[in-house]
């Protein structure tokens, strides 16, 4: 056991069942342990390092900002914060941005915005947020309440009141749930990532949007994991032809630095007033400078490459023995394997490929710009493990 692993167990809270790998350095889609072992990174820190490890353009943007000012708080204006907000509005069609530090905080901000909008327009008893069974929206007490997976709730009750869950892809159940509650918003992930990389049916997503429009209920789309090019579109909702009222995002936004964003659409762009919400570190200029570097490079050419690589992965895995099914979209992929997913991930790790799990599936979240030859090497290993 290395000294780092030993000290981790001594001094860090035991909330993570870490893989037995210490990562010391890397470049692009390849990382190395201190003993020099090479691994292909097919997880990108759970969809965070969108352009890989030690990305040169990202490094340049971050280090340049570090030489100017690393933090000011939101009492003052900074250019990286404004530049990033402008980019996100231009690429999403949203109107205003609130910056947080994580996906959970972004979802909290969205929930607060929705409840304030509904309270002012319909009354304070319109506070219920409808989410989906099998969803995942974060680990704070409120976003746990929003998460439609009971096993995450155990030992942490009472959770925040005002959340109800309805099955994904069940339109009649959704309609009944909305009728039975005074609803402020419906909150969905277009692809349930932690729930098993399950893409929602197009008819269901459009029905959600239609119900929200008819009932003046806000539609929140959680793009914490699916956003910023991950699904082959800038945001996953764009694959469904809908326009949400609020979009949340984080993970791939910062390229490795902690940042989240609540993107407010036309209906709610002015819902927040002075003092309604805040974050000491939100909109940090270093994090925003890194995010500007990431978001400015997600263009149509890159998205086309994401879709091409996605097709390659789906085609290879759909014909592989030991791969029962393949789900997801773009470079957010789940593989239902004949062998237990954990065993597949362990064996891939031994062979130099780092994968993730989601429920009973092997999960792949490679860098958006992973080189084709490295991608092919990784997929060959995964298939060989599945077929052993």
FIBA-559868 format. One record per residue (C-alpha): residue in three letters; y, z, x. Coordinates in steps of 0.001 Angstrom, whole numbers, plus 500000, padded with zeros to 6 digits. Each point is the difference from the previous one (the first is absolute). Layout:
// residues N
ALAYZX...
//
This chain:
// residues 388
UNK500000500000500000UNK503426499036501402UNK502709502603500521UNK502160498292497343UNK497243500201497387UNK499238503597500927UNK503672501032499808UNK500415498132496712UNK497273502149498485UNK501621503129501388UNK503601499417498994UNK500228497433497175UNK499250500864496371UNK496605498721498992UNK501154497576497321UNK498668496868501713UNK496370499117500615UNK500960497831502955UNK497801497322501523UNK498811500988503509UNK502392497573501684UNK503108500820502009UNK502443497096500083UNK502187499958503092UNK501683496598499972UNK499798496512498588UNK501585496636499462UNK499952497900496871UNK496654500407498224UNK498208501620502946UNK500070503690500962UNK498396501945502834UNK498607503496500454UNK500710501937503224UNK496624498953501423UNK501030496351499656UNK497844499100496997UNK501523497141498002UNK500196500019496207UNK501215497365497543UNK502262501755497513UNK499140498912496448UNK501747502979498377UNK503542499962501471UNK500498503716499407UNK499140499503496307UNK502130496891499584UNK502991501182502043UNK500251498016503252UNK500645496697498240UNK500547498058503222UNK497518501962502064UNK500300502561502782UNK502954499992502431UNK501571497004498252UNK502691498764502397UNK502655499031497437UNK499567503290498161UNK500195501936503286UNK503206498200500947UNK501642500786496661UNK498967503660500061UNK500953500682503624UNK503358498251499601UNK500828502289497063UNK498789503067501921UNK502646499207502598UNK502725500056497344UNK499322502813497528UNK496671501426498866UNK501149501885496894UNK503142500587497960UNK498781501274496594UNK501150498295496814UNK503478501475500246UNK500995496907501980UNK499427496248499942UNK497724498205502496UNK499433496275500397UNK496159500041500261UNK499757501824496679UNK502236497489498232UNK498367496999501705UNK496553501127498884UNK501137500674496437UNK501507496510499811UNK496791498396501313UNK497812501886497544UNK502202499067497055UNK500048496349501043UNK496232499828500463UNK499008502020496937UNK502661499119497440UNK500764503693499526UNK503639501191499952UNK500309503380501757UNK497929501942502536UNK499391503703500571UNK498387500809503356UNK497439502763500457UNK497529500862502760UNK496615499164498489UNK498175498386497122UNK499565503279498162UNK503730500703500265UNK500792496491498789UNK497776500568496976UNK501685503344499343UNK503345498208500076UNK498764497389497555UNK498726502685497625UNK503348501816500095UNK501882496757499361UNK497771499158497040UNK500318503437498446UNK503774500046500359UNK500283496517498452UNK497796500964497046UNK501708503365499494UNK503428498399499829UNK498920497112497804UNK497335501503497698UNK500137503755500462UNK498670502628502365UNK496607500117498262UNK499289496423501212UNK498637501018503391UNK496325498965499987UNK498869497650502758UNK496879497961499242UNK497842499151503019UNK496527498546500382UNK496634501624500476UNK498901499509503637UNK503595499693501203UNK501450501682503070UNK503709500768500296UNK500264502721502654UNK499145503567500965UNK503036502028498893UNK499494502179496931UNK501790497429497815UNK498408496849501434UNK496598501698499807UNK500697500436496286UNK500763496288499837UNK496763499175501815UNK497220499183497545UNK497153501523502028UNK498950503490498954UNK498354500947503292UNK503420499922501701UNK501293502519497435UNK497423502710500628UNK501312503243501532UNK503659498916499643UNK500633500666496318UNK502244500386498151UNK501388496598500880UNK503295498609498740UNK499907499461496246UNK500677496706498257UNK497377497560501308UNK497221498314498019UNK497378497595501319UNK498490496977498271UNK497187497716501226UNK500955496944502027UNK499612496626498274UNK499623501593496534UNK502932498707497958UNK499060501732496737UNK499724503383501737UNK503391499438501612UNK501555499167496639UNK498504503134498427UNK501214502166502884UNK503533498662499678UNK500019500609496232UNK498766503570500436UNK502634501044502545UNK503746499901500552UNK499850497767503041UNK502641499559502684UNK498042497602502209UNK496676498370500758UNK499097500128503684UNK497364497692501493UNK498616498719503272UNK499209496280499678UNK497132500674502388UNK498502503479499947UNK499650500545503738UNK498637503537500375UNK498110499380496766UNK497794497347501617UNK502261496968500646UNK499841498884496374UNK502483497383498794UNK501142500430496400UNK499273497194497540UNK502931497643499513UNK499834500304496204UNK500210503774500247UNK502979499993502361UNK501856497586497745UNK499141502158496985UNK501454503034501801UNK503207498077500673UNK500126498798496377UNK499557503518498585UNK502696501333502320UNK502387497275498916UNK499402500538496278UNK500196503806500122UNK502815500296502578UNK497594501807502305UNK500583499629503734UNK497368498186502041UNK499449501545503437UNK497840498114502489UNK498709502068502913UNK499993497635502991UNK499547502689502651UNK496904498270501376UNK500202496558498379UNK503587499172500947UNK501724498185502829UNK497747496950500256UNK496646501793499811UNK498671498006497008UNK501297496556501009UNK503208500425497996UNK502963502133501018UNK498938502477497312UNK496752500100498051UNK501688499825496579UNK501155496492500933UNK496370498871499752UNK500107500931496297UNK503275498386498940UNK501652503216498803UNK503289501738500830UNK499792503807500271UNK502910502342499363UNK499193502131503054UNK497950499191503102UNK498950502520502624UNK498885499144503512UNK499323501595503393UNK497107499536502512UNK500532496472501423UNK503753500214499460UNK500790501915503191UNK497487498484502379UNK498849503481501037UNK503024502211499380UNK500157502133496839UNK502033498372497244UNK499677499461496266UNK502152498210497466UNK500682500192496274UNK501178496549498887UNK501939500152496745UNK500217497006497695UNK502899498906497819UNK499309502389497144UNK499998503105502207UNK502136498940502952UNK502654502609499190UNK497763502753498656UNK500581502227503014UNK503387501695500260UNK501421502229502719UNK497629502904500672UNK497177498763497745UNK497692499411502940UNK500122500167503767UNK498135500027503301UNK501208501317503353UNK497964497476501975UNK500007497192497402UNK501561496808501359UNK499737501249503579UNK501627497300502175UNK497107499750502472UNK497409499657497231UNK502210497493498192UNK500556497939503160UNK496245499754500442UNK499546499067496344UNK502677497285500215UNK497982498476502834UNK496854500058497859UNK501430498793496687UNK502118497211501531UNK496847498417501495UNK497953499954496789UNK500740496420498983UNK498145497225498185UNK498288498848503195UNK498564503447500674UNK498960500447496370UNK498181496643500120UNK498151501236503082UNK499093503237498213UNK498492497998497151UNK498113497709502374UNK498522502962501881UNK499160501644496686UNK498054496923498896UNK498142499976503313UNK498982503658499581UNK498972499598496364UNK497990496840500750UNK498164501600502931UNK499242503268498241UNK499034498498496658UNK497185498126501735UNK498879502917502186UNK496767501851499357UNK500644503680499469UNK503425499372498478UNK499479500367496268UNK503560499203498935UNK503491499530501415UNK503143501173498203UNK503726500145500586UNK502668497468500818UNK501634498614503135UNK499219502245502958UNK499159503000497817UNK496257499665499630UNK497106502172498835UNK496347499260500754UNK497200501499497894UNK497146500185502497UNK496278500525499486UNK500106502763502602UNK502268503026499452UNK503569499069500914UNK500292502943502373UNK496956498812501947UNK501443496494500282UNK503330501338501265UNK498227502216502559UNK497885497137501333UNK503003497650500152UNK501858502653501967UNK497151500179502503UNK500290496229500382UNK503767500113500520UNK501433499309496528UNK502017502609498090UNK499690499773496203UNK500853502361497145UNK498340501074496775UNK501206500148496404UNK497646501714497562UNK496611498351500671UNK501438496951501752UNK500898498940503502UNK503739499325500009UNK501821497495502212UNK503779500060500561UNK500549497912503150UNK503412499152501407UNK501718497196498099UNK500190497979503226UNK496538500767501378UNK498992497060502243UNK497273497827498492UNK497655500397502969UNK500202503809499862UNK499551499932496219UNK496884497857500375UNK498611502360502648UNK500501502975497686UNK498479498285496956UNK496979498952502071UNK499413503649500931UNK500422501193496405UNK497584497384498699UNK497458500761502721UNK500098503688499073UNK499637499222496298UNK497025497717500685UNK498152502285502435
//
